[in-house]
Amino acid sequence: MEQLNLLWSNTGLQQMVWGQGLMLIVGMLLVYLAIVKKFEPLLLLPIGFGAILANIPGAGIAEGNGILHIFYMVGIESGAFPLIIFMGVGALTDFGPLLANPKTLLLGAAAQFGIFATLLGAIGLTALGVFDFSLTDAAAIGIIGGADGPTSIYVASKLAPDLLGAIAVASYSYMALVPLIQPPIMRVLTTAKERQIKMVQLREVSQKEKIIFPIMLLILVALLLPDAAPLLGMFAFGNLMKESGVVDRLSDTTQNALINIVTIFLGLAVGSKIDGR
C-alpha cells in the first residue's frame, strides 16, 4: 500500500491543480482551432501544444532547465525570435506599390488607431475596476490592436512578460478573424461596383528606389525613435537582402527555412507561458 501511495503521489494526476487542467483544455482548444478551423495554424498549433506541455504536472518542461523554458529565455526574453521573424517578414515584403503611390501610406497609418483604441480600452477597464492593468500592461495589450503578432510578442516580452501568453494568443486569434470581420464591413462601406475595381500599380518602381527605401526608412525612424531600431532594423535588413538582388541565397533562406524554424520555437516558447499554476 505504501508503494502504491508513493506511486500515486508521483503521478501528474495527483499533482495537478485546477488551473493546469483548465490550461490543458485551452491548449487543446488552440490545437483544434489551428487544425480544424485553420486559425493561424503556423502559430496557434505550436502555441497550443506548448501550452499542453507546460501544464503537465511534475514534468517541469516550462521551468528551470526544461526545454521550453530554455526556448523562452534564449529566444523571447532576449527578444531574438520576434526580431528574426521581422527579418523574414521584411524579406517577404514588396514596397513597390507603396513607392508608386505614397498616399497609400495613410491606409497603413490608419490601422494604428486600433492600438490606441485597445490601449484606452485596457486603461478604461482598469478605471472601472474590472481589471487591474498597469500602464505598461495596457501598452502591451494595446499592440494587439495593430494586428501584428511578432510586434505584440516583442513588446509584451519587454513590458508585460506575465501577460505574454494571453497577448500572443489574442493577437494571432484576432488576425485569424480578420477575413471573417472584413467582408461584412466592406459590403456596408462600399458598392458592388467599387469592389470590382481592379487595382493596378501606378508606375514601375526602379530597383534603386527599392534599395534606398529600407535604408532611409531605418535611418529616419530610428533617429527619431531609437527604441524602434531593433524591430525596424531587422525588417529593413530583410527587405534590403531581397531587393539588392546580390544575396538571393540568404534572402531565400530568410523567407523560408529560417522564418519557419524560428516560428516553431517561438510558438512553443509562447505556449510555455500559458501556465495554469
C-alpha positions in Angstrom: 0.0 0.0 0.0 2.8 2.4 0.8 4.4 1.7 -2.6 1.1 2.4 -4.3 0.7 5.7 -2.3 4.2 6.7 -3.4 3.5 5.8 -7.0 0.2 7.8 -6.9 1.9 10.8 -5.3 4.4 10.9 -8.2 1.8 10.9 -10.9 0.7 14.0 -12.7 -2.9 13.5 -11.8 -2.2 13.7 -8.1 -0.1 16.9 -8.6 -2.4 18.7 -10.9 -4.2 21.8 -9.8 -7.4 23.0 -11.3 -5.6 25.8 -13.3 -3.4 23.3 -15.0 -6.4 21.2 -16.0 -8.1 24.3 -17.4 -5.0 25.3 -19.4 -4.7 21.8 -20.8 -8.2 22.3 -22.2 -7.2 25.7 -23.6 -4.1 24.2 -25.2 -6.2 21.5 -26.9 -8.7 24.2 -28.0 -5.9 26.1 -29.7 -4.7 23.0 -31.4 -8.3 22.3 -32.5 -8.7 25.9 -33.9 -5.4 25.6 -35.8 -6.1 22.2 -37.4 -9.9 22.2 -37.9 -10.7 25.9 -38.2 -7.3 26.9 -39.8 -7.0 29.9 -37.5 -3.3 31.0 -37.9 -2.2 27.3 -37.7 1.5 28.2 -38.1 1.5 29.9 -34.7 -1.6 28.5 -32.9 -0.5 24.9 -33.4 2.9 25.2 -31.6 1.4 27.7 -29.1 -1.3 25.2 -28.2 1.0 22.3 -28.0 3.4 24.3 -25.9 0.6 25.1 -23.5 -0.2 21.4 -23.2 3.4 20.6 -22.5 3.8 23.4 -20.0 0.8 22.3 -17.9 1.7 18.6 -17.5 2.2 18.4 -13.7 5.6 17.4 -12.5 7.2 17.4 -15.9 9.0 20.8 -15.4 9.2 21.4 -19.1 8.5 25.1 -18.8 10.7 25.9 -15.8 14.3 25.6 -14.6 16.3 23.6 -17.2 13.1 22.5 -19.1 13.4 22.7 -22.8 10.5 25.2 -23.2 12.0 27.4 -20.6 15.3 27.4 -22.4 13.5 28.3 -25.6 11.8 31.2 -23.8 15.0 32.5 -22.2 17.1 32.3 -25.4 14.5 33.5 -27.9 11.8 35.6 -26.3 13.3 37.1 -23.1 16.3 38.2 -25.2 13.9 39.4 -27.9 15.7 37.4 -30.6 12.8 35.3 -32.0 10.5 38.2 -32.8 13.4 40.1 -34.4 14.3 37.2 -36.6 10.7 36.8 -37.6 10.6 40.5 -38.6 13.7 40.0 -40.7 11.8 37.3 -42.6 8.8 39.5 -42.9 11.0 42.2 -44.4 12.4 39.7 -46.9 8.8 38.8 -47.9 7.6 42.4 -48.3 7.4 44.3 -51.6 7.3 48.1 -51.2 6.8 48.7 -54.9 3.1 49.6 -54.7 3.7 52.0 -51.7 6.6 53.8 -53.5 4.5 54.0 -56.7 1.6 55.6 -54.7 2.9 57.1 -51.4 -0.7 58.2 -50.5 -1.4 54.5 -49.6 0.8 55.0 -46.5 -2.2 56.7 -44.9 -4.1 53.5 -45.1 -1.4 51.7 -43.1 -1.2 54.6 -40.6 -4.9 54.5 -40.1 -4.7 50.9 -38.9 -2.6 52.0 -36.0 -5.7 53.7 -34.4 -6.5 50.1 -33.3 -3.5 50.3 -31.0 -4.7 53.4 -29.2 -8.3 52.2 -29.0 -7.1 48.9 -27.3 -4.8 50.9 -25.0 -7.5 53.2 -23.9 -9.9 50.3 -23.5 -7.5 48.5 -21.2 -7.0 51.7 -19.2 -10.8 52.3 -19.1 -11.4 48.7 -17.8 -8.9 49.4 -15.0 -10.5 52.7 -14.1 -13.9 50.9 -13.8 -12.4 48.2 -11.6 -13.0 45.4 -14.0 -9.3 44.6 -14.3 -6.1 45.8 -12.7 -3.7 46.6 -15.5 -0.7 48.8 -15.0 0.2 51.4 -17.7 2.9 49.1 -19.1 0.3 46.2 -19.2 -2.1 48.4 -21.1 0.6 49.4 -23.5 1.5 45.8 -24.2 -2.2 44.9 -24.6 -2.7 47.9 -27.0 -0.3 46.4 -29.6 -2.9 43.7 -30.2 -4.9 46.4 -32.0 -2.2 46.7 -34.6 -2.9 43.0 -35.7 0.9 42.3 -35.7 1.9 39.1 -33.9 5.7 39.4 -33.8 5.4 43.0 -32.5 2.9 42.0 -29.9 5.2 39.3 -28.6 8.2 41.5 -28.6 6.5 44.4 -26.8 4.9 42.0 -24.3 8.2 40.4 -23.5 9.6 43.8 -22.6 6.6 45.4 -20.9 4.4 42.6 -19.5 6.1 39.2 -19.6 3.4 37.8 -17.3 0.7 38.6 -20.0 2.8 37.3 -22.9 0.8 34.0 -23.5 -2.6 35.7 -23.4 -1.4 38.6 -25.6 0.1 36.3 -28.2 -3.0 34.1 -28.4 -5.3 37.2 -28.5 -3.2 38.8 -31.2 -3.0 35.8 -33.5 -6.6 34.9 -33.0 -7.6 38.5 -33.9 -5.5 38.3 -37.1 -7.2 34.9 -37.9 -10.6 36.5 -37.6 -9.8 39.4 -39.9 -11.0 37.5 -43.0 -14.3 36.9 -41.2 -14.7 40.5 -40.0 -13.6 42.4 -43.1 -16.2 41.2 -45.7 -19.4 42.5 -44.0 -17.7 45.8 -43.2 -16.6 46.2 -46.8 -20.1 45.4 -48.1 -21.5 48.1 -45.8 -19.0 50.8 -46.7 -18.6 50.1 -50.5 -20.8 49.5 -53.5 -20.6 46.3 -55.7 -19.1 48.5 -58.5 -16.4 49.8 -56.2 -15.5 46.3 -55.1 -15.0 45.3 -58.7 -12.3 47.9 -59.3 -9.0 46.2 -60.3 -6.1 47.8 -58.5 -3.0 48.4 -60.6 0.4 49.8 -59.8 0.6 53.4 -61.0 4.2 53.2 -62.2 7.2 50.9 -62.4 9.4 51.3 -59.4 13.1 51.0 -60.0 15.5 48.7 -58.1 17.4 51.7 -56.9 14.3 53.1 -55.2 13.6 49.8 -53.6 17.2 49.6 -52.3 17.3 53.1 -50.9 13.9 52.9 -49.3 14.6 50.5 -46.4 17.9 52.3 -45.6 16.3 55.7 -45.5 13.3 54.3 -43.5 15.6 52.9 -40.9 17.7 56.0 -40.5 14.8 58.4 -40.4 12.6 56.4 -38.0 15.4 55.1 -35.7 16.9 58.6 -35.2 13.5 59.8 -34.0 12.6 56.7 -32.1 15.7 54.7 -31.1 13.6 52.1 -29.3 12.1 51.1 -32.6 15.6 50.4 -34.1 15.8 46.6 -33.3 12.5 45.7 -34.9 12.7 48.1 -37.8 16.4 47.3 -38.3 15.7 43.6 -38.8 12.7 44.4 -41.0 14.8 46.8 -43.2 17.7 44.4 -43.4 15.5 41.5 -44.6 13.9 43.8 -47.2 17.3 45.1 -48.4 18.5 41.5 -48.9 15.5 40.8 -51.1 15.7 44.0 -53.2 19.5 44.1 -53.6 19.5 41.0 -55.8 23.0 40.0 -54.8 22.3 37.7 -51.9 19.4 35.6 -53.3 20.5 32.5 -51.2 20.4 34.5 -48.0 17.1 36.1 -48.9 15.6 32.7 -49.8 16.8 31.2 -46.5 15.4 34.1 -44.5 12.0 33.9 -46.3 11.6 30.2 -45.9 13.8 27.9 -43.8 14.9 30.5 -41.1 11.5 32.0 -40.5 9.9 28.5 -40.4 12.4 27.2 -37.8 12.1 30.3 -35.6 8.3 30.1 -35.8 8.3 26.6 -34.3 10.5 27.7 -31.4 8.6 31.0 -30.9 5.2 29.2 -30.7 6.4 26.6 -28.2 8.1 29.3 -26.1 5.0 31.4 -26.1 2.8 28.4 -25.2 5.1 27.7 -22.2 3.8 31.0 -20.6 0.2 29.7 -20.7 0.7 28.2 -17.3 -2.2 27.4 -15.0 -0.3 27.2 -11.7 
